[in-house]
């Protein structure tokens, strides 16, 4: 009515200043304002009030509702029709604007739900979602219960209103059980029967609350036909109940939450299945490799030791020395096997931590080559090092093992007399070490698998050396690869980051 009164005053001023025949159209502003601010009903009331006001104040005879001129009836009718149509269109635009804003808000909330559920930590994500719903809907409190494969479900709340929280607890525990016959939402359900999870809640006697309350709305969290949990939301005492739009939003949020929980469960099951598969493969390969590689040196040691213990045989000093060297050699082989298995277990469990310090890489390479040549004198080994080498930051023992494993692998897979070359190239950010040979190379089908544990267990060893080398290099932040040379032979290479040298070392 205020808009109609304002337009009446404005029309009076206009008619007093000039003779305007269609001044009644100015009342459409009152109708538009009412429709834009209050909707369709107030707009219709403003249209009727505009007709009455214009008739009463400006249509002769004035200050009565009587219309003397029939043409005025037509003008008043056209004004009424125009006002009603204009008001309805403006109200429709207002409603569509509200729907667009509501859909935008829903889209933002759903985006936040998906984003939060993509982050690690289901409990933290659910807590953040409840806080967001409480903030957007102006709730007094919210509670979510999500089942797990553990002994206790995830229970999260949002809000400081203890009465609202207790109302929510009453709502989710009304049937005294909230989950049944379903699977956990955050873990594997292999061979796990459905469980009924009972909610334990504090006493509500101090509030004397009714069993059912219109302030509370519960929404189930479901996925693939299974109930994963439930959400309970409580409005403020003086707030209106949940609207249809709020209910649709909560259902969509619960649906997205259920899908996210189901997706996490499937991802966790897939990761567990992959881990079990890898464990089974490693266990089978370990049994196959170790059963052979342990038995061979043990058999040699037992045979040599048994021969030395034969009291009725007089062994020459040369024979005794040969048996003793055989025992030492096979014991060293057995020691390397056990050490490789321990190193592999550390690498697979992720517990390996390089103890880095500043060392000269050239000295390390020369030391490894000298030691390996003493055991493999039938292979010439060439070393190509920079003229001036600076200290590098690495674990001496682990990088020594990497170079030793690569060198011994090259010697084991090439015919006697084949030359093996070790080259070190110092770059600006990394150092690269190559171990190459002129042998038959690596079969193309085997190139992607040479660093897989036990892959090469059929030839000279247990197939762990290259796998351990890769784990140690990657623990240093480097990378390792293999390729066949165009002229023949294989080239194994790895890189290590140079690191920032301190002034005392540089």
ABEGO torsion letter per residue (X at the ends): XAAAAAAAAAAAAAAAABBBAAAAAAAAAAAAAAAAAAEAAAAAAAAAAAAAAAAAAABOBBGBABBABAAAAAAAAAAAAAAAAAAAAAAAAAAAAAAAAAAAAAAAAAAAAAAAAABBGAAAAAAAAAAAAAAAAGBABBBBBBBBABABBBBBBBEABAAAAAAAAAAAAAAGBABBGBBBAABBABGBBBBBBBBBBBBAAAAGBBABBAABBBBBBBBGGBBAEBBBBBBBAABBBBBAAAAAAAAAAAAAAAAAAAAAAAAAAAAAAAAAAAAAAAAAAAAAAAAAAAAAAAAAAAAAAAAAABAABBBBAAAAAAAAAAAAAAAAAAAAAAAAAAAAAAAAAGABBBBBBBBBAAAAAAAAAAAAAAABAABBBBBBBBABBBBBBBBAAAAAAAAAAAAAAAAAABBBGBBBBBBBBBBAABBBBBBBBABAEBBAAAAAAAABBGAAAABGEAGAAAAAAAAAAAAAGBBBBBBBBAAEEBBBBBBBBAEBBBAAAX
